[in-house]
Amino acid sequence: IPKVATLRNYPYYDYPMKFGKLKGALMARAHLKAIKKQSSSCVACAKTIASEFKQNSLDLKYIQNGVDIEKFKLLSLEEKENLKLKFSIEEGRKIFITVGSLIPRKDMTTVINGFKIYNQNSNSILLIAGDGFEKENLQTPADDSVVFLGNISNVVEYLQISDCFVSASLAEGLPNTVLEAMACGLPTILSDIPSHLELYDGAKGNFFKIEDSIHLSKLSKEVMQDLTSHKNISLQLIKDNFSAKAMSEKYQNFYMEKLNEK
């Protein structure tokens, strides 16, 4: 039976950061060994990931992640305001949101610090969806304008009421959370890692150097002054490049290639 495996990270970067240098390196070596045994059946979820594997002499096909644009979509202004009422968020208050595990790789510290610098002259709120062992340390420097939602099942609703999505990740595959935010019409402010840059591929994006909270705060000010144009860029990129339908069709073609090899 033909097998297909999707690779969503580069083990030698991701595992040491998540599990520690020694354990992570051993896991990455085992993972790479397994991939080499059936590399022709492996698909990277991003061009960036495929490029990183190429450093290990693995020439992999890549199919970029896609998002369900029927579920993750832009609401009308009226729908958005009604949903804000559901969550008891006062009218007119701008909402920043970030989604991810509260672990070092996601670097929520930079998100919080950058937002607090920006928010000295604003009345905005930062929503953090996700949980993890760093939560207690992150809550200490935060104030009441930073809200920890924990793990939630209705992420889409929180994206739809928000005005801007932020990610300070140090490493990613091709992040679904960013794609989902863009599909909901959110401008994004992202760390300048290769996987984030790949999402825009020449289009106008808002990128800050990793761990640079001051630059993040400056971009926040710029984006909030022109939300409409940044929103339109997000929606157009999803429509052109990152729909779940487009991803599905590419996988179907790959499946047929594998079947025809038999």
Secondary structure as GFF3:
##gff-version 3
##sequence-region A 1 262
A	DSSP	beta_strand	5	7	.	.	.	ID=ss1
A	DSSP	alpha_helix	11	19	.	.	.	ID=ss2
A	DSSP	alpha_helix	21	37	.	.	.	ID=ss3
A	DSSP	three_ten_helix	39	41	.	.	.	ID=ss4
A	DSSP	beta_strand	42	44	.	.	.	ID=ss5
A	DSSP	alpha_helix	47	54	.	.	.	ID=ss6
A	DSSP	beta_strand	61	62	.	.	.	ID=ss7
A	DSSP	alpha_helix	77	86	.	.	.	ID=ss8
A	DSSP	beta_strand	95	99	.	.	.	ID=ss9
A	DSSP	three_ten_helix	104	106	.	.	.	ID=ss10
A	DSSP	alpha_helix	108	118	.	.	.	ID=ss11
A	DSSP	three_ten_helix	119	121	.	.	.	ID=ss12
A	DSSP	beta_strand	125	129	.	.	.	ID=ss13
A	DSSP	alpha_helix	135	139	.	.	.	ID=ss14
A	DSSP	beta_strand	146	150	.	.	.	ID=ss15
A	DSSP	alpha_helix	155	161	.	.	.	ID=ss16
A	DSSP	beta_strand	164	167	.	.	.	ID=ss17
A	DSSP	alpha_helix	176	183	.	.	.	ID=ss18
A	DSSP	beta_strand	188	191	.	.	.	ID=ss19
A	DSSP	alpha_helix	194	200	.	.	.	ID=ss20
A	DSSP	beta_strand	207	208	.	.	.	ID=ss21
A	DSSP	alpha_helix	213	224	.	.	.	ID=ss22
A	DSSP	alpha_helix	227	241	.	.	.	ID=ss23
A	DSSP	alpha_helix	244	260	.	.	.	ID=ss24
###
